[in-house]
Amino acid sequence: MMKEAVNSKDFLKTLDRGLAVINAFDGDTPRMTLSEVARKTNMSRASARRFLLTLESLGYILKIDDSFQLTAKILEIGHQYLSNLNFIEVISPFMREVSRKLYKACSASILHETEIVYVARIPSQYQILSVNLNIGSRLPAYCTSMGRILLTKLNAKELDEYFLKAELVKYTSHTISDTGRLKDVIARAAKEGYCIVNQELEENLCSVAVPVRNFEGKVLCALNVGMPVGQVKKREIISDYLPALKEAAARAESILAHHPE
């Protein structure tokens, strides 16, 4: 569910800005200079410098010559969260079975604000795609198969709030970026119990996803597999790939019967 805004008097801007500095480091910019951090976070150089030096003293940032990068200690923050997501341990064996059957990588993600976050991924040595995805990777929800499955758990008001926040970029000529059409495909995914996305995030990449639910029918996470376009026809995705994913989800759901959302 979308969370209500924190009362301004309770909102710590310093913490917000410190987290912004941490989040500025990503796969495209793993190492940055002070000026680059300041520019990316819309801070003055003086402010960015104070945050960087504080994070360095805490062990989360490493300074190398004139640039900065995150240290492995940053993983401790995410580990505390992931350690409580015991459903990852439950679904991983079923994801491995999917990967083994289909010779494809199998992934699981959750919804966070306007993006999906990868919380588990079983790679396949037989599949080589241009996208490099690992645990913690983020992708926009509206144009990914897992994202659309996860968006089905939002009610009408929450979905409207999502679209107010989401930046609907047209990544390829196939990307659906119209809110009305997106609501239709999300509703269809909710009705059919699966979602196929064809070349909307990246050319020549197709994926199919299904939900994993708790005993109340609420979506806990989404599972998917991806494949190069042309390698598998849509009817094969529905006849072969979809049953494997649904079986994995069903087996996980039988164990996660009383897992809270």
N, C-alpha and C positions, 0 to 999 in steps of 0.2 A: 504494500500500500504506500501511496505517497504520504510523506510526513509533513505535518504542519510546520510552518516557519517558526523558529525559536524567537521568543520575545527579545527585542533589541537589547534590553538591559541584561539579559542572560547570555547574549552571544559574545563569545571571546574572539575578537577580530585577530588578535595575535596568534591564537591557535590556528585559525582559518588560514592566515597568511603563511604560517610555518608549514602547514600541510600542503599549501599551494606550491611551495618551494620543492618539497619532496616529490609531489606529483608532476612537477615540470620535467623531471628526468624520466625518459621513456626509451623505447626501442630506437626511435629516430634520433634522440639526443641523450645518449647515456652519459656523456661528459660535456660540460659547458663551462664557459668563462663566467666571471661575475656579470659582465655586461649582458651576456646571453640570458642568464637567469633573470636578471632585472627586467629585460625586455619581455621575456616569455611570461612573467608573472605580473607585469604592469606595476613594478615597484621601482623606487629610486635605487640607485646603486648603493647608497648608504644603508637603506633598509634591507636590501637583498644580502649585503655583506654581513650584517648582524645576524640574520637568520642562518646563513651558511656557516658562519664561525661558531654559532651556538650548536648547530647540528653536528659540526665537526668535533666539538668538544664532547658531545654526547656519544660520539662514535658512529653516527649514521651517515656522515659525509667524509670523504677522503679528498684532501687537496693535493693535487699533483701539478707542480709548476704553477701555471696561471689558470688552471681549470679545476673543476670539482666533479666528483662522481659519488654515487651512493655506495655504501659498503654492504657486506652481507648481513650486517646487524639489522638492516631494515626488514629482513625476512621475519624477524621475531614478531613484528607487529602483525603481519598477515598470518603467522603460524598460530597465534592465540585464537584467531577467528576460525581458521580452517580446522583446528583441533577439536572444535565444538561441532563441526559439521560431520557427524558420524555417518550421515547418509553417503558420504563419499566412499567410505570404507565398504559400505554395503553394495553400492552400484558398481564399483571398480571391477569385480570379477565378471559381472555380466557384460560390462563394456569390453573386457578382454575377449570374451566369447564372440561378441559382435565383430570385433576387429579380426579375429581369427577366421570367422566364417566368410566375411566379405572382403578380406584383404584390404581393408580401408581403416584409416584412423577413426577412432570413436571418441567423441568429446561430450562433456557435460558442462552446463553453465547455469548461472543464476542471474536474476535481473538486479542491477544496481543503478538507480536513477534512470538515465536514458540509454544505458549500455548493458550489454551482457558481459559477465566476467567468467572466464574459464576456471572452473574449480577442479576439473579432472580431465585428463586426456591420455588415451592409449594410442601411441603412434603405430604406424604400419611401415615396415621396411620395404613394402612393395609399392608404396604410393609416394610420389614426389609432387607437391604442389608449391606454387610460388609464395603462398602465405605461410608465415612462420608463427605458429601459435603454440603457446605454453600456458601452464597454470598461471593465472593472473592476467593473461592477455584480455584486452577489452575490444569489443566491436560494437557498432551501433545496433540497437535492437530492431529498429523498424525494417531493415533491409536484409536481415539474416533469418534463417529458418528457426534457429533456437530462440532468437529474439521475439519473433512473432508468436511462437508457442508460449513464451513467458508473458507476453503482453495479454494473452487471453485470460489471465487471472485477474486483470484489472477490471473494475466496474466502469460504467460509462463516464462517471465524473473523473475517476483516476486516469482513464485513458485520455480524456480531454486535457487534463493537467500534463500528462506525458507529452502530448503533441505541442503544448505551449512551450515546453522546455527543450524538446528535441530539435536539433538542426537537421532538417531533411535535405541532405546533400544528394545530388544525382551522380553517383559514382560511375555508372555506365549508362549507355542508352537504354538499358533494360530496367534501371532502378525506378521503382514506384515511389514518387515523392509527394503525391497528392494525398492529403489527409483523408478525404472521403474514400478513395480507393483503398488506402491502407486499412481503414476501419473495416471495409468489406472483406479483405483477405484475412484479417485477424479473426473476424467473425466466422469465416469459412474454416479457418484452422481450428477454432474452438469446436465447431460442429463436427468436422471430420476426424479430429483427434491427431492430426499430423499436418506438417507444412513442408512444401517443396519450394525452394527459392532457386531461380535459374538466372545466373549471371547478373545479379543485382548489386552485389558488393564488388565483384571482380569478374572481368571477362573470362569466359571459358571455365567458370567454376559453378557447380551446382551442388546443392545439399538438401538433405531431408532430415526432419527433426520430429520427435514425439515428446510428450510430457511425462514426467514421473510425478504421481500424485500421492497425497496422504489419504487416510481413511475418510476424510471429509470431502475428498474430491478436489482439494486445493493443490495447485501446482507447486511442487518443491523445487524442481529443476527441469532442464530439458536435455535430451540426448540427441546427438546427430552424427551423421557420417557425410562426408563430402567426396566429390569425384569430379574429374575433368569432364566438361561437356563433350558429348560424342562417344565417351567410353561406355556409357550405360544409357539405354533408352528409358523414357518416363515409365513405360509399362513394366520394365524390369525393376525400376526403383519401387514401384508399388507392389509388384508380385514377389520380389526377392528381398530387397533391402528393408522395406517397411515392416514386414513380419518379424525380421530379426531384431529390429529396434523395439517393436511393440512387445515382443517376448521378453527382452531384457528389462523393459520398463515394468511389465507385469510381475516378473520375478522379484524385482526390487521392491515394488509396491507391497507384495505379500509380506516382506520383512519389515518395511517401514510403515506398517499399518497405523501405528500410533505416534509417528514422528510429528512434532509440532512444526508449523510453518516457519 
